[in-house]
């Protein structure tokens, strides 16, 4: 079963392909409440996973607004397969 940590990591992985490893990881590491290792994996996050996923998506969207649409499309199958996970507002 997929969880929010995995979705955050998939989002980081996606942005590594767009922004490059260093920049994509730095953006995630600078996102309040999320601790991201240098390899792009999520060490932990504080609070609600849905909110943290939304924050990291917003951080990437601040760099390139199209990121929100691309990430939404990329994560859609994970939300369909895991109906117990709620989408953050940024993906609705």
VENWO-V867835 format. One record per run of one state. SS is the DSSP state (A for helix, B for strand, O for the rest). FROM is the first residue (numbers start at 1). LEN is the number of residues. If there is no record, write none. Layout:
# VENWO-V867835
<<SS,FROM,LEN> <SS,FROM,LEN>>
This chain:
# VENWO-V867835
<<O,1,3> <A,4,16> <O,20,1> <A,21,9> <O,30,4> <B,34,3> <O,37,5> <B,42,4> <O,46,3> <A,49,15> <O,64,2> <A,66,16> <O,82,7> <A,89,3> <O,92,1>>
